[in-house]
């Protein structure tokens, strides 16, 4: 079974769609039992309200794979934004600081319920964000027990003390 951590509010065949990327890179090559995409084309609030009961029915997730943005965001949970403290399992995001501005995301509460959360973090542009995550200061560092697969460039700003 495949659930999505976030989606941009675009049609599923749009070049910015996370679903389209996942379908082309992975889903067309494997045979998951089911795929539950976020209907981002319906707008952030409607898509979140429809996705929340799906996630609730299938929770808790066994494994969540996430990335980290250069500002420490994960899924579409950006630092300092109200969605970071949203209740429920899915949340609509409006005015995201990175285009497109309307999105749908799983909540931190949902991510914290997962059996295992793994972040993949690469590149020097993520070094400051990874250090902030290690201190729990950004959303990607607010999931207790999460594991991080990090390259040397992204780990460059960690203290060696």
Buried (B, 14 or more C-beta within 10 A) or exposed (E): EBBBBBBBBBEBEBEBBBBBEBBEEEBEEEEEEEEBBBBBBBBBBBBBBBBBEBBEEBEBBEEBEBBBBBBBBBBBBBBEBEBBEBEBBBBBBBEBEEEEEBBBBBBBEBBBBBEEBEBBBBEEEBBBBBBBBBEEBBBBBBBEEBEBEBBEBBBBBEEEE
